[in-house]
Protein backbone atom coordinates (compact mmCIF):
# COMPACT_ATOMS: atom_id res chain seq x y z
CA UNK A 1 0.00 0.00 0.00
CA UNK A 2 2.91 2.35 0.84
CA UNK A 3 4.38 1.96 -2.63
CA UNK A 4 0.98 2.60 -4.26
CA UNK A 5 0.69 5.86 -2.33
CA UNK A 6 4.20 6.86 -3.41
CA UNK A 7 3.30 6.10 -7.04
CA UNK A 8 0.29 8.40 -6.97
CA UNK A 9 2.25 11.14 -5.20
CA UNK A 10 4.88 10.95 -7.93
CA UNK A 11 2.14 11.01 -10.57
CA UNK A 12 0.48 14.07 -9.03
CA UNK A 13 3.64 16.06 -8.41
CA UNK A 14 5.65 15.16 -11.48
CA UNK A 15 6.95 18.21 -13.34
CA UNK A 16 4.71 19.37 -16.17
CA UNK A 17 6.22 18.75 -19.57
CA UNK A 18 6.31 21.58 -22.07
CA UNK A 19 4.27 20.81 -25.22
CA UNK A 20 6.22 21.12 -28.45
CA UNK A 21 4.46 20.48 -31.77
CA UNK A 22 6.09 21.13 -35.14
CA UNK A 23 3.66 21.52 -38.04
CA UNK A 24 4.12 20.08 -41.52
CA UNK A 25 1.77 20.94 -44.37
CA UNK A 26 0.94 17.86 -46.45
CA UNK A 27 -1.59 19.53 -48.72
CA UNK A 28 -2.59 23.17 -49.19
CA UNK A 29 -5.11 22.63 -51.99
CA UNK A 30 -8.00 20.81 -50.33
CA UNK A 31 -11.52 21.67 -51.38
CA UNK A 32 -13.02 21.16 -47.90
CA UNK A 33 -11.31 18.30 -46.04
CA UNK A 34 -14.47 16.77 -44.58
CA UNK A 35 -12.92 13.86 -42.69
CA UNK A 36 -9.61 12.22 -41.76
CA UNK A 37 -8.87 8.56 -40.96
CA UNK A 38 -5.61 6.89 -39.97
CA UNK A 39 -4.42 3.39 -40.91
CA UNK A 40 -1.92 1.29 -42.85
CA UNK A 41 -3.09 1.32 -46.47
CA UNK A 42 -0.15 -0.39 -48.21
CA UNK A 43 0.84 -2.93 -45.56
CA UNK A 44 4.32 -1.54 -44.83
CA UNK A 45 3.68 -1.32 -41.08
CA UNK A 46 3.38 2.47 -41.09
CA UNK A 47 0.22 4.48 -40.47
CA UNK A 48 -0.98 6.43 -43.50
CA UNK A 49 -3.48 9.29 -43.64
CA UNK A 50 -6.79 8.96 -45.50
CA UNK A 51 -9.02 11.91 -46.34
CA UNK A 52 -12.55 12.58 -47.55
CA UNK A 53 -12.46 15.71 -49.67
CA UNK A 54 -15.28 17.33 -51.62
CA UNK A 55 -15.17 15.04 -54.66
CA UNK A 56 -12.25 12.70 -53.95
CA UNK A 57 -11.19 10.13 -51.39
CA UNK A 58 -7.40 10.06 -51.12
CA UNK A 59 -4.55 8.69 -49.03
CA UNK A 60 -1.13 10.10 -48.20
CA UNK A 61 1.67 7.55 -48.03
CA UNK A 62 3.71 7.59 -44.83
CA UNK A 63 7.26 8.61 -45.65
CA UNK A 64 7.20 11.02 -48.57
CA UNK A 65 3.46 11.64 -47.97
CA UNK A 66 2.67 11.30 -51.66
CA UNK A 67 -1.02 11.72 -52.40
CA UNK A 68 -2.97 8.91 -54.12
CA UNK A 69 -6.61 9.00 -55.25
CA UNK A 70 -8.74 6.09 -53.99
CA UNK A 71 -12.02 7.11 -55.65
CA UNK A 72 -13.58 10.24 -57.11
CA UNK A 73 -16.95 11.58 -58.22
CA UNK A 74 -18.93 8.73 -56.67
CA UNK A 75 -22.01 10.95 -56.32
CA UNK A 76 -23.31 14.26 -57.61
CA UNK A 77 -23.16 15.98 -54.21
CA UNK A 78 -20.14 16.13 -51.89
CA UNK A 79 -18.37 13.34 -50.07
CA UNK A 80 -18.68 13.62 -46.29
CA UNK A 81 -16.97 10.85 -44.28
CA UNK A 82 -14.49 7.96 -44.32
CA UNK A 83 -13.75 4.98 -42.06
CA UNK A 84 -10.56 2.91 -42.23
CA UNK A 85 -9.50 -0.06 -40.10
CA UNK A 86 -7.90 -3.48 -40.59
CA UNK A 87 -10.91 -5.76 -40.27
CA UNK A 88 -9.71 -9.04 -41.80
CA UNK A 89 -6.29 -9.08 -40.08
CA UNK A 90 -4.09 -8.79 -43.17
CA UNK A 91 -2.32 -5.65 -41.93
CA UNK A 92 -4.12 -3.37 -44.39
CA UNK A 93 -7.14 -1.19 -43.73
CA UNK A 94 -10.60 -1.83 -45.08
CA UNK A 95 -12.18 1.43 -46.27
CA UNK A 96 -15.79 2.59 -46.32
CA UNK A 97 -16.99 6.05 -47.29
CA UNK A 98 -20.07 8.28 -47.18
CA UNK A 99 -21.17 10.71 -49.87
CA UNK A 100 -24.09 12.57 -51.53
CA UNK A 101 -23.98 15.05 -48.64
CA UNK A 102 -27.26 16.95 -48.76
CA UNK A 103 -28.37 17.76 -45.18
CA UNK A 104 -31.36 19.79 -46.34
CA UNK A 105 -32.98 16.76 -47.99
CA UNK A 106 -34.07 14.32 -45.30
CA UNK A 107 -36.52 12.13 -47.26
CA UNK A 108 -35.29 11.34 -50.78
CA UNK A 109 -32.61 8.63 -50.77
CA UNK A 110 -31.69 9.42 -54.38
CA UNK A 111 -30.85 13.02 -53.56
CA UNK A 112 -29.35 12.58 -50.11
CA UNK A 113 -26.93 10.10 -48.63
CA UNK A 114 -24.76 7.29 -49.99
CA UNK A 115 -22.59 4.56 -48.44
CA UNK A 116 -19.86 2.67 -50.29
CA UNK A 117 -17.39 -0.07 -49.44
CA UNK A 118 -14.18 0.31 -51.47
CA UNK A 119 -12.39 -2.80 -52.73
CA UNK A 120 -8.66 -2.35 -53.00
CA UNK A 121 -6.73 -3.24 -56.16
CA UNK A 122 -3.44 -5.15 -56.03
CA UNK A 123 -1.72 -1.77 -56.21
CA UNK A 124 -3.44 0.52 -53.65
CA UNK A 125 -2.08 3.61 -55.39
CA UNK A 126 -4.52 2.91 -58.25
CA UNK A 127 -8.28 3.54 -58.19
CA UNK A 128 -10.38 1.29 -55.93
CA UNK A 129 -13.70 -0.35 -56.86
CA UNK A 130 -16.81 1.00 -55.14
CA UNK A 131 -19.64 -1.24 -53.86
CA UNK A 132 -22.79 0.72 -53.00
CA UNK A 133 -24.63 -0.26 -49.81
CA UNK A 134 -28.05 0.56 -48.40
CA UNK A 135 -28.26 4.06 -46.94
CA UNK A 136 -30.48 6.60 -45.22
CA UNK A 137 -30.69 10.28 -46.22
CA UNK A 138 -28.16 12.70 -44.68
CA UNK A 139 -25.46 10.04 -44.16
CA UNK A 140 -22.94 11.93 -42.03
CA UNK A 141 -20.53 9.82 -39.92
CA UNK A 142 -19.19 6.25 -39.92
CA UNK A 143 -16.79 4.07 -37.93
CA UNK A 144 -15.70 0.43 -37.90
CA UNK A 145 -16.37 -1.61 -34.75
CA UNK A 146 -14.99 -5.06 -33.90
CA UNK A 147 -16.51 -7.44 -31.37
CA UNK A 148 -14.85 -10.84 -31.14
CA UNK A 149 -14.89 -12.36 -34.63
CA UNK A 150 -17.64 -9.98 -35.80
CA UNK A 151 -17.09 -6.57 -37.34
CA UNK A 152 -19.61 -3.89 -38.18
CA UNK A 153 -19.60 -0.64 -40.07
CA UNK A 154 -21.65 1.84 -38.03
CA UNK A 155 -23.24 4.62 -40.11
CA UNK A 156 -25.05 7.59 -38.56
CA UNK A 157 -27.16 10.12 -40.49
CA UNK A 158 -27.44 13.72 -39.31
CA UNK A 159 -31.27 13.70 -39.36
CA UNK A 160 -34.07 11.19 -39.03
CA UNK A 161 -35.90 10.46 -42.28
CA UNK A 162 -38.30 13.27 -43.11
CA UNK A 163 -37.13 15.44 -40.23
CA UNK A 164 -37.39 19.22 -40.23
CA UNK A 165 -35.37 21.28 -37.74
CA UNK A 166 -34.56 18.20 -35.70
CA UNK A 167 -38.20 17.23 -35.21
CA UNK A 168 -39.91 14.11 -36.48
CA UNK A 169 -38.57 10.58 -36.89
CA UNK A 170 -35.52 9.43 -34.96
CA UNK A 171 -32.11 9.04 -36.60
CA UNK A 172 -31.60 5.49 -37.88
CA UNK A 173 -28.20 4.33 -36.63
CA UNK A 174 -27.29 1.40 -38.89
CA UNK A 175 -24.86 -1.49 -38.27
CA UNK A 176 -23.68 -3.27 -41.43
CA UNK A 177 -22.11 -6.66 -40.72
CA UNK A 178 -18.82 -7.15 -42.56
CA UNK A 179 -19.36 -10.18 -44.84
CA UNK A 180 -16.92 -12.90 -45.84
CA UNK A 181 -17.15 -11.60 -49.39
CA UNK A 182 -17.54 -7.78 -49.29
CA UNK A 183 -18.59 -7.64 -52.94
CA UNK A 184 -21.75 -9.61 -52.08
CA UNK A 185 -24.82 -8.38 -50.17
CA UNK A 186 -24.25 -6.86 -46.73
CA UNK A 187 -26.76 -7.54 -43.96
CA UNK A 188 -27.67 -4.55 -41.82
CA UNK A 189 -30.00 -3.54 -39.01
CA UNK A 190 -31.14 -0.36 -37.32
CA UNK A 191 -29.60 -0.44 -33.83
CA UNK A 192 -30.99 2.81 -32.43
CA UNK A 193 -33.61 5.36 -33.40
CA UNK A 194 -33.98 7.38 -30.21
CA UNK A 195 -32.15 10.58 -31.19
CA UNK A 196 -33.20 13.54 -33.31
CA UNK A 197 -30.09 15.06 -34.86
CA UNK A 198 -26.75 13.33 -34.26
CA UNK A 199 -23.31 14.70 -34.96
CA UNK A 200 -20.53 12.29 -34.07
CA UNK A 201 -19.60 9.01 -32.44
CA UNK A 202 -16.64 7.53 -30.61
CA UNK A 203 -15.61 3.87 -30.55
CA UNK A 204 -14.59 2.82 -27.05
CA UNK A 205 -13.29 -0.36 -25.45
CA UNK A 206 -10.63 -2.90 -26.31
CA UNK A 207 -9.43 -3.86 -29.78
CA UNK A 208 -12.06 -6.57 -30.32
CA UNK A 209 -14.57 -5.69 -27.61
CA UNK A 210 -15.97 -2.33 -28.61
CA UNK A 211 -18.95 -0.15 -27.90
CA UNK A 212 -20.09 3.17 -29.36
CA UNK A 213 -20.73 6.52 -27.76
CA UNK A 214 -23.14 8.57 -29.85
CA UNK A 215 -23.59 12.30 -29.34
CA UNK A 216 -26.65 14.24 -30.46
CA UNK A 217 -29.59 16.44 -29.65
CA UNK A 218 -30.64 14.34 -26.65
CA UNK A 219 -27.15 13.98 -25.16
CA UNK A 220 -25.06 10.79 -25.23
CA UNK A 221 -26.04 7.14 -25.79
CA UNK A 222 -23.87 4.05 -25.50
CA UNK A 223 -24.56 1.23 -27.98
CA UNK A 224 -23.15 -2.19 -27.08
CA UNK A 225 -23.05 -5.39 -29.12
CA UNK A 226 -23.65 -8.58 -27.13
CA UNK A 227 -24.96 -12.02 -28.07
CA UNK A 228 -25.68 -10.95 -31.67
CA UNK A 229 -27.82 -8.01 -30.60
CA UNK A 230 -27.34 -4.33 -29.81
CA UNK A 231 -28.33 -2.66 -26.58
CA UNK A 232 -28.73 1.06 -25.90
CA UNK A 233 -28.04 2.86 -22.65
CA UNK A 234 -28.36 6.60 -22.09
CA UNK A 235 -25.34 8.11 -20.34
CA UNK A 236 -26.65 10.37 -17.59
CA UNK A 237 -24.61 13.54 -17.74
CA UNK A 238 -25.38 16.84 -16.02
CA UNK A 239 -25.78 18.61 -19.34
CA UNK A 240 -28.42 20.86 -20.83
CA UNK A 241 -27.51 21.51 -24.47
CA UNK A 242 -27.00 18.90 -27.15
CA UNK A 243 -23.65 17.21 -27.68
CA UNK A 244 -21.78 17.55 -30.97
CA UNK A 245 -18.26 16.12 -30.79
CA UNK A 246 -17.30 13.65 -28.06
CA UNK A 247 -14.24 11.61 -27.09
CA UNK A 248 -13.64 9.35 -24.11
CA UNK A 249 -10.37 9.92 -22.27
CA UNK A 250 -8.44 8.25 -19.45
CA UNK A 251 -7.82 9.83 -16.08
CA UNK A 252 -5.14 8.43 -13.77
CA UNK A 253 -6.01 4.97 -12.48
CA UNK A 254 -9.15 3.36 -13.96
CA UNK A 255 -11.35 6.45 -14.16
CA UNK A 256 -12.46 8.12 -17.37
CA UNK A 257 -13.57 11.53 -18.53
CA UNK A 258 -15.76 12.46 -21.47
CA UNK A 259 -14.76 15.48 -23.55
CA UNK A 260 -17.56 17.17 -25.48
CA UNK A 261 -18.28 20.19 -27.64
CA UNK A 262 -21.68 21.64 -26.78
CA UNK A 263 -24.04 22.24 -28.49
CA UNK A 264 -23.56 20.90 -32.05
CA UNK A 265 -21.17 23.19 -33.96
CA UNK A 266 -20.97 24.87 -30.58
CA UNK A 267 -18.99 27.24 -28.43
CA UNK A 268 -18.23 25.24 -25.30
CA UNK A 269 -15.61 22.62 -24.49
CA UNK A 270 -16.54 20.44 -21.49
CA UNK A 271 -14.80 17.64 -19.58
CA UNK A 272 -17.06 15.34 -17.54
CA UNK A 273 -14.89 13.69 -14.89
CA UNK A 274 -15.36 10.80 -12.50
CA UNK A 275 -16.74 8.12 -14.83
CA UNK A 276 -15.96 4.50 -14.02
CA UNK A 277 -15.32 1.75 -16.56
CA UNK A 278 -19.07 1.42 -17.13
CA UNK A 279 -19.34 5.21 -17.61
CA UNK A 280 -21.28 5.51 -14.38
CA UNK A 281 -20.53 7.53 -11.26
CA UNK A 282 -22.27 8.82 -8.19
CA UNK A 283 -20.92 12.32 -8.68
CA UNK A 284 -19.93 13.38 -12.20
CA UNK A 285 -18.09 16.68 -12.31
CA UNK A 286 -18.76 18.99 -15.28
CA UNK A 287 -15.72 21.17 -16.01
CA UNK A 288 -16.20 23.95 -18.56
CA UNK A 289 -12.83 24.52 -20.21
CA UNK A 290 -13.59 27.00 -22.99
CA UNK A 291 -16.64 29.03 -24.05
CA UNK A 292 -15.28 30.93 -27.04
CA UNK A 293 -15.21 28.30 -29.76
CA UNK A 294 -16.94 29.24 -33.01
CA UNK A 295 -18.21 26.27 -34.99
CA UNK A 296 -16.47 23.79 -32.69
CA UNK A 297 -16.03 20.73 -34.88
CA UNK A 298 -13.15 18.49 -33.78
CA UNK A 299 -11.81 16.69 -30.71
CA UNK A 300 -8.90 14.36 -30.00
CA UNK A 301 -7.80 12.98 -26.65
CA UNK A 302 -4.58 11.26 -25.65
CA UNK A 303 -1.59 11.42 -23.37
CA UNK A 304 0.47 13.61 -25.69
CA UNK A 305 2.81 14.73 -22.89
CA UNK A 306 3.34 11.45 -21.04
CA UNK A 307 1.59 12.63 -17.87
CA UNK A 308 -0.27 9.43 -17.03
CA UNK A 309 -3.67 10.95 -17.85
CA UNK A 310 -5.05 12.24 -21.15
CA UNK A 311 -5.17 15.76 -22.48
CA UNK A 312 -7.77 17.26 -24.86
CA UNK A 313 -7.11 18.82 -28.26
CA UNK A 314 -9.99 20.87 -29.67
CA UNK A 315 -10.42 22.50 -33.08
CA UNK A 316 -12.88 25.05 -34.43
CA UNK A 317 -13.60 26.43 -37.89
CA UNK A 318 -14.62 30.10 -37.67
CA UNK A 319 -13.09 33.19 -36.03
CA UNK A 320 -14.55 33.84 -32.59
CA UNK A 321 -15.14 37.31 -31.10
CA UNK A 322 -11.38 37.71 -30.67
CA UNK A 323 -10.84 36.73 -34.33
CA UNK A 324 -9.21 33.46 -33.30
CA UNK A 325 -9.64 29.95 -34.69
CA UNK A 326 -7.50 26.84 -34.85
CA UNK A 327 -6.45 24.09 -32.43
CA UNK A 328 -5.77 24.27 -28.70
CA UNK A 329 -4.48 21.70 -26.21
CA UNK A 330 -5.97 21.54 -22.70
CA UNK A 331 -3.75 20.00 -20.01
CA UNK A 332 -5.18 18.94 -16.63
CA UNK A 333 -3.32 19.92 -13.48
CA UNK A 334 -2.77 17.19 -10.88
CA UNK A 335 -4.77 14.76 -13.02
CA UNK A 336 -8.01 16.81 -13.06
CA UNK A 337 -9.57 19.38 -15.37
CA UNK A 338 -10.83 21.34 -12.37
CA UNK A 339 -7.61 23.26 -13.06
CA UNK A 340 -5.84 23.22 -16.38
CA UNK A 341 -3.41 24.90 -18.75
CA UNK A 342 -4.25 25.67 -22.36
CA UNK A 343 -1.82 26.23 -25.22
CA UNK A 344 -2.18 26.90 -28.92
CA UNK A 345 -1.23 24.12 -31.31
CA UNK A 346 -2.22 26.21 -34.35
CA UNK A 347 -3.51 29.77 -34.11
CA UNK A 348 -5.30 31.07 -37.24
CA UNK A 349 -3.62 28.52 -39.50
CA UNK A 350 -6.18 25.71 -39.36
CA UNK A 351 -9.95 26.19 -39.77
CA UNK A 352 -10.34 22.78 -38.19
CA UNK A 353 -12.88 20.46 -39.82
CA UNK A 354 -11.48 17.19 -38.44
CA UNK A 355 -8.74 16.18 -36.02
CA UNK A 356 -7.10 12.82 -35.27
CA UNK A 357 -4.35 11.62 -32.95
CA UNK A 358 -1.88 8.89 -33.95
CA UNK A 359 1.80 8.01 -33.63
CA UNK A 360 2.85 8.42 -37.25
CA UNK A 361 6.62 8.07 -36.87
CA UNK A 362 6.75 5.26 -34.32
CA UNK A 363 8.52 7.26 -31.63
CA UNK A 364 5.92 6.44 -28.97
CA UNK A 365 4.43 9.94 -28.95
CA UNK A 366 1.00 10.84 -30.30
CA UNK A 367 1.01 13.32 -33.16
CA UNK A 368 -1.99 15.35 -34.34
CA UNK A 369 -3.43 15.37 -37.86
CA UNK A 370 -5.94 18.03 -38.93
CA UNK A 371 -7.82 19.11 -42.03
CA UNK A 372 -8.97 22.68 -42.56
CA UNK A 373 -12.15 23.87 -44.25
CA UNK A 374 -11.64 27.50 -45.29
CA UNK A 375 -7.85 27.18 -44.90
CA UNK A 376 -7.98 24.22 -47.35
CA UNK A 377 -5.04 22.45 -45.76
CA UNK A 378 -3.96 19.14 -44.26
CA UNK A 379 -1.29 19.28 -41.55
CA UNK A 380 0.64 16.98 -39.26
CA UNK A 381 1.64 18.41 -35.90
CA UNK A 382 4.66 16.36 -34.92
CA UNK A 383 4.93 15.78 -31.18
CA UNK A 384 8.42 16.76 -30.05
CA UNK A 385 7.87 16.79 -26.28
CA UNK A 386 10.94 15.56 -24.38
CORZI-V548851 format. One line per field, one symbol per residue. ss: DSSP state (h for helix, s for strand, l for the rest). psi: psi as a letter, one per 30 degrees, with the letter a starting at -180 (. if undefined). burial: b if it has 24 or more other ideal C-beta (glycine too) atoms within 12 Angstrom, else e. A space follows every 10 residues. Layout:
ss->???
psi->???
burial->???
This chain:
ss->lhhhhhhhhh hhhlllllll ssssssslll llllsssssl lllllllsss sslllsssss llllllssss sslllllsll ssssslllll lllssssssl slllllllll lllssssssl llllllllss ssslllllss ssssssslls ssssssslll lllsllslll llssssslll lllllllsss sslllllsss ssssssllss ssssssllss ssssssllss ssssllllll llssssssss lllllsssss sslllllsss ssssslllll llllssssss lllllsssss ssllllllll ssssssllll lllllsssss sssllsssss ssssssslll lsssssssll llllllssss sslllllsss ssslll
psi->eeeeeeeeee eegkkkkkkj kkkkjekghl eehekklklj eggggkklkk kjaeflklkk kkdfhkkkke llhfleallf lkkkkjeggg gkkkkllkah jiffjgejfe fkkkkkkkkk lejfflklkk jklllllhke lklkkkjbgk kkjkkjlell kglkhgkbll kjkkjkkjle jffakkkllk fkhfljjlel lkklalegil lkkkkaegbk kkkkkkhglk kkkkjjkike llkdlkkklk akbgllljkl kkakhafkkk jjlgkafghl lejkkjjjfk ggljhkgkkk llifghffll lkkkklflka fggklbklkk jkkhgkgfkl lklkejjggj ijelklkljf ggggkklkkk kkdffhlkkk jkjgk.
burial->eeeeeeeeee eeeeeeeebe bebbbbbeeb bbbbbbbbbb bbeeebbbbb bbbbbbbbbb bbeebebbeb bbebbebbbb bbbbbbbeee ebbbbbbbbb bbbebbeebe ebbbbbbbbb eeebeeebeb bbbbbbbbbb bbbbbbbeeb bbbbbbbbbb bbbeebeebb bbbbbbbbee ebeeebebeb bbbbbbbbbb bbbbbeeeeb bbbbbbbbbb bbbbbeeeeb ebeebebebe bbbbbbbbbb bbeebbbbbb bbbbbbbbbb bbbbbeeebe beebebbbbb ebbbbbbbbb bbbbbbbbbb bbbbbbbbeb eeebbbbbbb bbeebbbeeb ebbebbbebb bbbbbbbbeb eeeebbbbbb bbbbbebbbb bbbebe
